[in-house]
Amino acid sequence: MSLPQPASQPDPRARMGAFAFALAGILFVIYEAAAPRTDQTTLEGAESWTSVGWSVAHLAAIVGLILIPLGYGALRGHLEGTRNEKTAFMAATIGYIGSALTISYYGAEVYGLKAIGQRAVEDGDASLTEVGNAFRYDPTAMSVFAIGLALVAVAAVLAAVAVWRSGTLNRWSAVPLAALLVTMLPQYFLPQAGRIAWGAMVTVAALWLAAEMWKAGTKTPAKELANA
């Protein structure tokens, strides 16, 4: 006589991933919408570096970049024991590295530019903005930033591949977010309205993936499906 099998329990890792993706998506649109966009070679531009909006925007980007690879890590946990676990693991690992490199640049923008902006406003000297632009456009800083964003893009594509093959998530649900993160570098050259639109699309894409992760958390774990 066979014993009844215990019912599948909700997967908390998928739900953690849902929370990470949802919050990250919201933070990305805050980043694009909250930062003042003025001519940053003027005193008005220097003053914008000292504003609450500037700090909130860049801190939102920093936290968002931390949450995205955490979401990939939750995806790896959800896919544990399946052939797609390795792909999700690579997405999380590369995502962590890419976010760390990118965040190093954002940190300079939050703290360094604020100090320079305060001094420029106090002295009434717009030429001090040249100091800020000197380290923002330093070849080393720009290279680290570009490499970080490239790794963020690679991680997003790998995560989309893992989701596509998962069998527990809508296969298209990670594609829009991956496509948008691939374009994260060129979107910096858009006008403010374009950047806000990009941020809003990231929000929608991240919320879709979050919803799929949440639903997956209430279903049979991927490992059990793979062994069925």
Wavefront OBJ file of the C-alpha trace (Angstrom):
o trace
v 0.000 0.000 0.000
v 1.554 3.301 -1.089
v 1.553 6.275 1.199
v -0.013 9.533 -0.020
v 2.500 12.093 -1.281
v 2.686 15.390 0.623
v 1.241 18.374 -1.201
v 3.694 20.725 -2.807
v 4.603 23.707 -0.690
v 4.795 27.259 -2.078
v 8.297 28.173 -3.226
v 9.421 31.136 -1.073
v 12.452 31.721 -3.302
v 10.253 32.564 -6.271
v 8.267 34.970 -4.128
v 11.454 36.658 -2.928
v 12.453 37.078 -6.554
v 9.048 38.579 -7.318
v 9.535 41.174 -4.590
v 13.071 41.996 -5.799
v 12.024 42.486 -9.426
v 8.923 44.517 -8.553
v 10.772 46.920 -6.265
v 13.683 47.245 -8.702
v 11.307 48.174 -11.500
v 9.689 50.908 -9.430
v 13.080 52.263 -8.397
v 14.258 52.541 -12.001
v 11.452 54.889 -12.984
v 12.059 56.912 -9.813
v 15.686 57.224 -10.865
v 14.813 58.565 -14.284
v 12.007 60.863 -13.111
v 13.465 62.322 -9.903
v 16.879 63.509 -11.107
v 16.904 67.154 -12.267
v 18.212 67.466 -15.828
v 19.738 70.912 -16.346
v 22.858 72.286 -17.989
v 25.433 70.930 -15.574
v 28.126 73.416 -16.543
v 26.177 76.229 -14.861
v 25.507 77.207 -11.248
v 21.980 75.912 -11.703
v 23.434 72.591 -12.701
v 25.783 72.603 -9.699
v 22.821 73.343 -7.461
v 20.953 70.400 -8.956
v 23.728 68.112 -7.680
v 22.890 69.214 -4.130
v 19.144 68.629 -4.499
v 17.097 65.929 -2.803
v 15.935 64.752 -6.224
v 19.503 64.102 -7.366
v 20.305 62.030 -4.263
v 17.005 60.137 -4.288
v 17.348 59.330 -7.989
v 20.851 57.911 -7.779
v 20.218 56.028 -4.551
v 17.161 54.499 -6.253
v 19.382 53.361 -9.122
v 21.893 51.864 -6.687
v 19.247 49.877 -4.799
v 17.610 48.811 -8.074
v 20.917 47.484 -9.369
v 21.350 45.491 -6.162
v 17.856 43.998 -6.365
v 18.021 42.824 -9.985
v 20.772 40.210 -9.426
v 19.096 39.242 -6.146
v 16.076 38.424 -8.290
v 18.283 36.296 -10.535
v 19.550 34.496 -7.441
v 15.967 33.747 -6.419
v 15.339 32.465 -9.942
v 18.326 30.133 -9.556
v 16.850 28.852 -6.308
v 13.491 28.268 -7.973
v 15.211 26.306 -10.749
v 17.441 24.320 -8.375
v 17.969 20.766 -9.538
v 16.969 21.492 -13.146
v 19.092 21.913 -16.235
v 18.412 25.650 -16.163
v 19.869 26.225 -12.699
v 23.374 26.806 -14.096
v 22.147 29.468 -16.531
v 20.332 31.301 -13.744
v 23.404 30.983 -11.528
v 25.541 32.577 -14.241
v 22.985 35.373 -14.593
v 23.128 36.067 -10.853
v 26.931 35.945 -10.679
v 27.531 38.143 -13.713
v 24.716 40.436 -12.565
v 26.331 40.937 -9.154
v 29.653 41.876 -10.756
v 28.046 44.171 -13.322
v 25.944 45.929 -10.710
v 28.943 46.380 -8.404
v 30.982 48.053 -11.146
v 28.077 50.263 -12.190
v 27.257 51.237 -8.611
v 30.823 52.449 -8.055
v 30.150 55.151 -10.647
v 26.749 56.054 -9.234
v 28.293 56.399 -5.786
v 30.670 59.038 -7.092
v 27.744 60.888 -8.639
v 25.771 60.863 -5.391
v 28.535 61.876 -2.977
v 31.255 63.501 -5.047
v 29.055 65.736 -7.182
v 27.044 66.811 -4.153
v 30.180 68.113 -2.411
v 31.396 69.854 -5.560
v 27.965 71.369 -6.178
v 27.760 72.732 -2.638
v 31.149 74.403 -2.954
v 30.306 75.855 -6.368
v 27.047 77.346 -5.060
v 28.701 78.747 -1.925
v 31.495 80.374 -3.950
v 29.256 81.379 -6.847
v 31.803 79.742 -9.137
v 30.331 77.730 -12.012
v 33.821 76.723 -13.153
v 33.928 74.203 -10.287
v 31.531 72.040 -12.279
v 34.530 71.245 -14.475
v 35.966 69.277 -11.544
v 32.847 67.131 -11.414
v 32.888 66.511 -15.132
v 36.602 65.706 -14.961
v 36.023 62.618 -12.837
v 32.701 61.731 -14.458
v 34.322 61.522 -17.881
v 37.657 60.153 -16.717
v 38.646 57.247 -19.041
v 39.004 54.816 -16.138
v 35.639 55.768 -14.643
v 33.894 55.563 -17.997
v 35.495 52.189 -18.773
v 34.416 50.687 -15.455
v 30.911 52.071 -15.968
v 30.663 50.701 -19.517
v 31.963 47.264 -18.505
v 29.502 47.170 -15.624
v 26.567 47.989 -17.886
v 27.721 45.401 -20.436
v 27.731 42.730 -17.720
v 24.290 43.880 -16.523
v 23.073 43.334 -20.089
v 24.684 39.875 -20.383
v 23.148 38.806 -17.059
v 19.697 39.940 -18.168
v 19.945 37.905 -21.376
v 21.055 34.805 -19.465
v 18.162 35.223 -17.036
v 15.756 35.512 -19.982
v 17.142 32.255 -21.396
v 16.663 30.517 -18.041
v 13.078 31.777 -17.787
v 12.341 30.787 -21.404
v 13.414 27.189 -20.694
v 12.033 26.954 -17.142
v 8.658 25.355 -17.824
v 7.189 27.119 -14.772
v 7.281 30.743 -15.983
v 5.815 32.411 -19.059
v 8.659 32.075 -21.523
v 8.308 35.671 -22.741
v 8.137 37.231 -19.264
v 11.852 38.047 -18.930
v 12.433 39.102 -22.541
v 11.244 42.751 -22.275
v 13.347 43.399 -19.161
v 16.390 41.870 -20.831
v 15.880 43.968 -23.969
v 15.592 47.156 -21.907
v 18.655 46.431 -19.759
v 20.641 45.772 -22.940
v 19.775 49.348 -23.958
v 20.634 50.871 -20.585
v 23.822 52.516 -21.877
v 22.379 54.176 -25.010
v 19.333 55.472 -23.117
v 21.612 57.927 -21.279
v 21.831 59.882 -24.520
v 18.054 60.356 -24.779
v 16.292 63.590 -23.775
v 14.689 63.596 -20.339
v 11.269 62.546 -21.649
v 12.862 59.600 -23.435
v 14.736 58.538 -20.314
v 11.579 58.688 -18.205
v 9.766 56.613 -20.835
v 12.591 54.063 -20.721
v 12.342 53.913 -16.932
v 8.571 53.432 -17.119
v 9.019 50.540 -19.555
v 11.540 48.945 -17.193
v 8.925 49.195 -14.447
v 6.274 47.474 -16.557
v 8.710 44.762 -17.701
v 9.979 44.103 -14.178
v 6.441 43.935 -12.788
v 5.486 41.360 -15.428
v 8.438 39.165 -14.459
v 7.611 39.723 -10.780
v 4.027 38.600 -11.344
v 5.211 35.431 -13.096
v 7.674 34.700 -10.284
v 4.914 35.187 -7.708
v 2.585 32.807 -9.553
v 5.424 30.278 -9.895
v 5.865 30.431 -6.135
v 2.372 28.967 -5.668
v 2.889 26.096 -8.096
v 4.842 22.868 -8.074
v 8.577 23.668 -7.742
v 10.604 23.388 -10.915
v 12.707 20.567 -9.425
v 9.620 18.442 -8.841
v 8.454 19.041 -12.399
v 11.864 18.024 -13.720
v 11.735 14.771 -11.723
v 8.096 13.985 -12.483
l 1 2 3 4 5 6 7 8 9 10 11 12 13 14 15 16 17 18 19 20 21 22 23 24 25 26 27 28 29 30 31 32 33 34 35 36 37 38 39 40 41 42 43 44 45 46 47 48 49 50 51 52 53 54 55 56 57 58 59 60 61 62 63 64 65 66 67 68 69 70 71 72 73 74 75 76 77 78 79 80 81 82 83 84 85 86 87 88 89 90 91 92 93 94 95 96 97 98 99 100 101 102 103 104 105 106 107 108 109 110 111 112 113 114 115 116 117 118 119 120 121 122 123 124 125 126 127 128 129 130 131 132 133 134 135 136 137 138 139 140 141 142 143 144 145 146 147 148 149 150 151 152 153 154 155 156 157 158 159 160 161 162 163 164 165 166 167 168 169 170 171 172 173 174 175 176 177 178 179 180 181 182 183 184 185 186 187 188 189 190 191 192 193 194 195 196 197 198 199 200 201 202 203 204 205 206 207 208 209 210 211 212 213 214 215 216 217 218 219 220 221 222 223 224 225 226 227 228
